[in-house]
Amino acid sequence: MTSKLKKTKASGRFGAKYGKKVRSKLDAVESKQRIKQICPLCKKTGAKRVSKGIWYCAKCDKKFAAGVYHLG
């Protein structure tokens, strides 16, 4: 019987179905895209991803298009 002691991140929702390597890559991308990032317009940390390629900066109140997963 398996134990549930190991902590999983966002990719834990997939279980062992896709393998450790794929899930760790997904974790890296998703954790990077969900944090607030530096806005290219006002240069402050406040841009969040709204949808694919659409970003919104709470500091300068602008919506813009940029990278799909993270700004950089």
N, C-alpha and C positions, 0 to 999 in steps of 0.2 A: 504494500500500500504506500502511496506517495504522501509525503508530508508537505505542508504549505508554509514552510518556514522561510523560504527564499523570497526576498522582495523583488518584485518585478516593476518595470516602468510602464510606459504607455503601450509597449508592444506585448505586454503580458496578456492582452486580450486575445492574441492569436494562439497561445499555448505552444505546444511543440510541433504544430502543423508545418511551419515553414522552415524551421531550423534556426540555430543560434546566430549564425552569421547574418542572415537576412534581417532577423529581428533586431540585432544590435545596430545595424546600419539604419534601420527605420527609427530606432530610438534616437540616434544622433541627429537625424534630420528633423524629427518632430520636436525634440527638446529645443533645438535652435530656432525653429520657426515660431514657437509659442511665446518666446520672451520678447520684451520690448526692445526695439532696435533703434539705431541712430538714424534719424530722419535726414535724408539728403538735402532737404530744403532749409531747415532751421538748425541743423547740426546738433540737435538735442535728443536725448533718449526718450522716445515717446511714440514711435511708430509701431503699430500692431497690424497683423495680417487680417484682412477682412474676408477675402476669398482668394482664389488662385490668381496671383499677380496683382491684386488690389490691396493697397496699404492705406492706413489712416493714421495721421499724426494727431495726437490729442493736444500737443503743445501749440502747434501753429494752425490747427483745425483745417488741415488740407487732406485731400484724398488724391492718391496718385498711383500710377502703375509702375511696377518695378519687377524684381526677381520673383519667381514663383514661390520658392520656399523660404528664402532669407535675403535680406539686403546685404550687398557686399561686393 
